[in-house]
Amino acid sequence: MNRIVFGTDGWRAVMADRFTFANVERLAQATADYWSRNPPECSERLVIVGYDRRFLSEQFGIRVAEVFAGNGFEVELGKGPMPTPSVSLAVKQRKAAGGVVITASHNPPIFNGYKIKSNHGGAANTALCNGVERMLDGQPVRALPLAEAIKARKIRLRDLRPAHFSKVRRMVDFKAIARSGLRIAHEALYGVGAGCFETLLADTNCRVVTLHAGHDPLFGGLTPEPIPKNYGQARAWLRRNPQDLCLVTDGDADRIGAMDGRGGLLSTHNIMCLLLNHIVRRRGGSGVVVKAITTTSMLDKMCDDFGLELRIAPVGFKYISEEMLKADVLLGAEESGGFGLPAHIPERDGILAGMLLLEMLAFERRPIRRLLADLEKKYGRHCYGRIDAHCAPGSGPRLMEFLKRNPPRKLAGSPLADVVTLDGVKFVAADTSWLMLRASGTEPVLRIYAESSSEQRVQSLLDLGRKLLKAGGG
C-alpha cells in the first residue's frame, strides 16, 4: 500500500495516482482510530467534514464522512463546497473532536488533499499527524453508507457558512464598513470563496463584483494561488473598471491576496504590514506577533517600533497555530497569505483578513497605495520575490546540507551576517537583505525566496539562489 506522510498542511497527492478513494479511506480510518483512542478533552464524539470545488472533492468528502459514521462518530458534512475556515470555526464552536477538509488549497488541479483540523479549530499539530500516520492500516476500513447514515442521524448535512460569516461580522467594525461605500472586486480564482464577500456585504453601501466565480475544477487553467502570475485577467478588468480594492482568495479561501483598485500588485508582505499597523494603531491591539521565517523583515522593524514581541516559526501555519494556543498572540502571518487572529480561531482565514482590509480602508478613507507609502517612508522599502524550481524527489535534505556548508560571502553586495536553519537555509546580509532556499512540504519543488531594498537587488538574489541550487546538484 502507498505510504502516506503529512506535509506542512495536510496530505496532498495527484488524483488517480496516490490520491485515490482507497487511500483516503485508509487515512479516514486511521484518523477515526486516533480520535477514538485519544479523544480531546471537553469534546464531543463529533467530526466536521468539508470539501472544496476540486474534481471529485464532494465524493471524497462523502466517503470520509461515511468512514467516521462507520466508526461511531456523529458527522456534520458540509452542504456543498465551502471555505476551509468555515469548517475550522464549526469544529471549535461545536466542540467537535476535530475536522477534515478535502482540499489541495493552491496546488494545481491534478492534486487533491486531506487536511485535519484539531478540536480547537486550528491545523493539526505534528503530534496528531504523526499519530494518525502510525494508525494507518491498523484496523480494516469501516463505513456506513451515506443514505443509511443520514437516516440513522449519524450524518447531518449542514451549511457551515452562515455561522462563519456571522462571527466574521462580529470580528470587525461592520457598521463602519457598511456605510463606507467601498467599491470592491473579488478575484475568487474559481475557488470556494466565490460569493462570500457579496453575501457578507449584502444590504450595505458597498458594491462587490466577483471575478471568476464559476465552478471550474480546472481553475481556468491557473493554480488557485493568490500570487501575481495568476492575476492577469483580473488586472486587465481593473484597468477598465477601477475599484477601491481587489481582494483575492485561494482555492479553499483560507488565504488572502490583494491588488489596488487599478490592478497594481500588493504582496502578501504588504498586506501583513498594513494589517499589523491597522490592528495596533486603530484597534489598540497588543501582544505577540508570530510570523513564518519566509516573511518580510519590515514586520521585524514594526514590532520593534511598537514594542511587540516577535516570534519566528517554520513554514506551515500549524506552527503558528501552536504559538497562538499558548501565548497572548495578536497576529499570526505567513508569506503565502495566511493570517490568523486567536480571538477568532487559531487558524488562517482569508475571509476575515479581507474584511479587516476593508475595515482599514473604511477607517483611513485614503487609497491603500498611500497607506503603504507611509509605511515605506517610515520603515524603508522592502521588495520581495519567490521562484519555484522543480527538484528530484528526496533531494531536498542533500541540497540543504550543501547550502549550509557553502554559504555565499555576500548578498547583493552586502556581507553575509547570519545563516538561519530553522526551516531550509536562510542567508541574511548585514543590510537585512536575505535569500532563502527550502524544499516545499506540499509539492515536489524547491522554493527560492529573496528580499531587499529594490527589485533589481531581489532579482540578483534570486539569480544567486538558482546558481546555488545548480551547484548543489538541484
N, C-alpha and C positions, 0 to 999 in steps of 0.2 A: 504494500500500500504506500501511497505517496506520503512523505513526511511533511507535516505542517508546522511552520515556525512563524510566530508573530513578529512583525516589524515595528516601526516607530508608531504606527497607528493601525492595529489590527493585522489580519492576514489578507493578502491580495495575490491574485494569480490570474493567468489568462483563462478565459472561459473555454470550456470543452477540452482544455489541456489538463490543468490541475484544478481549476475551479469548476468542479462537477457536483451534481446532486449527491453522489456517493460521499465525496469528501466533505461537503457541507453538512450532511447527516452525521458523519463521524465527529465533526467539530461541535455540532449542536449537542450530541450525546455526551461528549466529554465535558462541555460547559454545564450541562444539566447535572452530570455526576459530581462536578466540582462544587456547585452550589448546594447540592444535596448533602454532601459531606462537610462543607464549610459554609453553612448558612450565615450571612451577615447579621450582626446584632440588630435588633429592633426592626427587622424587615419581614415582609410577608412572603409567602411562597408564591410569588408572582413575578413574571418576566414580561417586559415590554419589548415588542418586536416591531421594527420598522424597516423600510426599504426605499431605495431611490428610483430613478427613472431608467436605469440601465436595462439592457436586454435581459429578460427573464428574472429581473430582481424580485418582482412580485411572487413568482413561483418559488424562488429560493426562500423568500421571506415566509411564505405559507409552509414550506417544508420544515423550516426551523421551528415555527410555531407548533406544528404537528408533533415534532420530537419532544419539545418541552411539555406539551399536553400529555404525551405518552409516558412521561416520567413523573406525572402527578403534580405538575405546576399549573397554576392558573396563568393564562396568557392574554394580554391585551395586544392585539395585532392592528397595526396602522391601517386605517381605512383609505387605501390609496397611497401613492408615493408622498413623502413629506420630509421636511428638514430634519437632519440629524439632531440639532438642538431641541427640537420638539420631543424627540424620544428621550433625550438626556433629562430634560426637565420632568417629563412624565415619570421616569424612574425615581427621581428624588421626591416628587410630590406624592406619588402613590406608595412610597415606602417599599418598592419592589426589591427583590433580591438582586436584580440587575437588568440589563437590557442588551439587545443585539440589533445591529443595523446592517442590512445588506447594502453595501455601497463600496465603491472604489474611489470615492471622493473626486480627485482631479485627474486620475490616471486615464490613459487612452481608452477608447470604447471597448477594446477587446478584453479589458480587465473587469473583474468584479472583486468584491471583498467582504469581509466579515469583521465588523467592529464590535467589541464587547464594551458595555458601559457598567461601571461599578455601581453599587447601591446608592452612593451619594450623587450619582449623575455624571461623574467625571469619567475620563478614559480609564480603561483597565490598567492597573499598575503592573509592574514586572512580575510580582509575586503571583497575581491572578493569572496572567498569561502563561507563566511557566507551569503553574498548577494545572491549567487546562491542557497544556501540551503533554504533561505527564499522564493525564487521564485518557488520552487517545487510545481507542481500541480496547479499553479495559472492560467494557460492557458491550453487548450487542445493541444495535440501534433499536429503540422502542419508540413507536409513533402512533398517534391517534388521528385517523383521517379527519380533515377539516370539517366536513358536514357533520360527522358524528361528534366531534369535539364541540362544535357550536351548539348542537342540540343538547349536549351534556353540560353546557355552560362552562366548559374548560377553556374555550377560546371565545373572546369577545372582540368584535370589530369596533374600532374607535378612531375618530378623527382627533388627533393629538394637537392640532394646530391652534384651536381656539384658546385653550388654557395657556399655551406658549405665548400667543400674541397678547393675551390679557396681562401676563407677567411682564412682557417687554414694555407695554404701555406704562405700567407702574414703575418701571426702572428708569424712565426718562421723564422730562418735563413735557408731557404730551400736549398740554394746553399751549405751551409756547410754540411747539412745532405746528400744531393745528392751525394757529392763527398767523403763521409766518408767511403763508402764500408762496412757499418754495416751489420751484419747478424742478422736478426730479426725473431723471431717466434711470432705469434699472436694467443693466445688461445681465440677464439671467443665464446666459450660456446654455440654454435648453435644460437647465437643472431644476431641482425641486423648489428653488427659491422663487420661481416664476409666480407672480401674483401676490406674493407675501406683502410687499410694500403697498401695493394697491389696496389690499384688504386692510392693512393697518391704518392707512391714511384715508380710507373712505369717509365721506361726510366731513372732511376738513377743508381748509382753504388751499391745501397743497394740491398739486397736479402731478400724477405719476404716469409715466409711459414706460411700459415693459418691452424690452427688445429680446427677440429670440425666446419667446415664452412657450413655444410649441414643444410637444413631447417627441423628441428625436433621439433614439438610443445611440445614434452615431454622432450626436452633438454638432451637427452641421459641418462635420469634417475637422472639428477642432478638438482639443482636450479642454474639459471644463475647468480650467485653472485661471484664477484672476491675475494674469500676468500680461504685459503689454503685447506680446506676439498674438494674443487671442482677441485683441480689442479693435482690429482693423475696421470691421463693418460698423461697430458702434461709434468709433471716432468719426468716420465719414458721415454718419447720421447726425452726430452732434454738431459738426461744422455747418450742416444745413439747418439744424433745428437747435439753436443754443438753449441750454438749461442752466440751472444754478449748480447742479452737481449730477454726476452719474455714478451710481453705486454698481458694483459688480460682485456677484456671488458665485461660488464654485458649485460643482455638481450636486453636493448634498447640503449646501447653504450653511456650513459651519465656519466658512472663511469669507473675508471681505476684501475687495479691491476697490479702486475708485479712479475717476477722471474728473477734471474740472468740467465746467459746463460747455466748453467748446472742444472737448476731446483731448485736452492737454493731460499728459500722463502724471499720475500720482503714484509713487511707490508705496508698498505696504509699510516701509520705514517712515515715509512722510505721514501716513495715517496714524501710526502708533505714537509719533511725537505730537501730532496735533491733538490726539485723544488725551494723552497724558497732560498736556498743557491745559486743555479744557477741564479735565477732571480735577486738577489741582487748583487752578486759578478761578474757575467759575463755579465749581461744585464744592470747593473747600476740602477736597479729598486728601488723605494722608495714609501712609502705610508703606509696605514693602512692594517694590516693583520687581517682577520676575520676568526675565527675557531669555529667549533662546540664544545660544552662542553666536548664531549667524546674523544677528540683528545689529542695527546701526549703533555706532558709538556716540551719536548725538543723544541717545537715551541716557547714556552714562553721564554726559555733561549736564543734562537736565536734572537728573536725580541728585547730582552733586549740588546744583544750584538751589533745588527745592529742599535739600536736606533729607532726602528719602534714601532708605537702604535699597541697594540694588543687588539682586541675586542672579547668577548666570546658570542656565540649565542646558543640558544636551538637547539636540534636535528631537522633537516629538512632544506634543502637548501633554502627554501623560506625565512627563517630568515636571512640567509647570503645574499641572493639576495636583501633584503630590505636595508641592510647596503651598499651593492655595489652600490645602486642607489643614496645614499645620502652622501657618503663620498669618499675621494680620496683613494679608496681601491686598493692595489697592488695585493692581492691574497685572495681568499676565499677557505676554505678547510674543509672537514668533514671526519670523521672516516671511513665512508662506501666507500670512494674512489672518492668522488665528488670534483672537482677542477674547479674554475672559475676565469677568468680574465675579468674585466669590459670593457676593450678596445675591447673585442670580444662581448660577451653577458653577462648580469648579471645572469648567469646560469652555471651549470656544463657541461663540455664537455669532455668525455673520449677520443675522437679522438685528440683534441687539446692537452690534457695533455700527451697523448702518444707521440705525435710529439715533445713536449717540452723535454721529457726524451731523445728522440733521439738526439735533438739538444745539450743537455747537454753532451752526450757521444761523439758527433762529436767535441765539443769544447775541452773536457777534454782529450780525447784519452787515457783514463785509464778505467779499469774494474769498473763496478758500485759498486762492493764489496769494492774496495779500496776507492772510494769516500765516501761510508757510514762509513768505518772505520775511515776516517779522521774526520767526524762529531762526531762520538762516542768518539774519543780521546779528542776532544775539549769540548763537552757538556755532556759526560757521556753516559753510556749505558742505554737505555730505552726499556725494554721488555714489551710486551702488550698481553693481552688475552681477549677473549669475549666468553661467552656461552649464549645460548638462552634456557630459560625454559618455558614450556607451563604453562599458568595460566588461571584460570576461567575468562570468560568474565566479565568485570566490576570490577575485584578485584584490579586493579592497584592502584586507589586512596587510598583504605584502606591499602594496603601494604606500600605505600609511607608514610602515616601518622604514621604507626608503626615504620618505619625506622627513621623518624625524632625524635620520642620520645625515641628510643632505639639505639643510636649510639654506635659503639664499642669504647672501650677506646684506643685500639692500632690497628695498621695496620702493619702486618708482623714485629712486634717488635718495631715499631716507634710510639710514642704518637700521638693521633689524634690532628690535628691543626685546622681543619676547616670543616664545613658542608655546602655544597652549594646546594640550592634547586631551581636553575634556571629551571631545567628540570629533573624530577626524584629527586634522592638524591645522592649526591657525597660526599664521605668521603675523606679528604685529610690529609695525615700524615706530620709530621714535616720534614721528609726526602724527601718530594714531591711525595712519593708513593701515589696512590689513588685507591679507589674502588667506583664504581657507579652502581646503580640499577635504571632502568626505564622501564616503560611499552612501548612497541612498538606502534607507531602510524599507522602501516600498517598491523600488524599481531597480533593474539591473543597470544603473548608471552611476557615474561619479560626478558629483556636483563641485563646481569651482565658483567660489564667491569672492567678491572684492569690494572694498570701499575706500574712497579717497576724496580729495577736495575738488576734483574735476573729472569730467567724462574721459578726457584724454588719459589721465593717470589711471583711472579704473581700467581702461582698455589695455594699457601696458601691463597692469597687474594680471588681468585675465590671460594675456598672451604668455606671461611668465608661468601662470598656472598650467597652461597647455604644454609648455616646454618641460616643466617638472613632471607632468603626467607622462609625457613621452619618454623622458629619461628614466622613469621608474618602470617602464615596460607596459604602461597602461594604454 
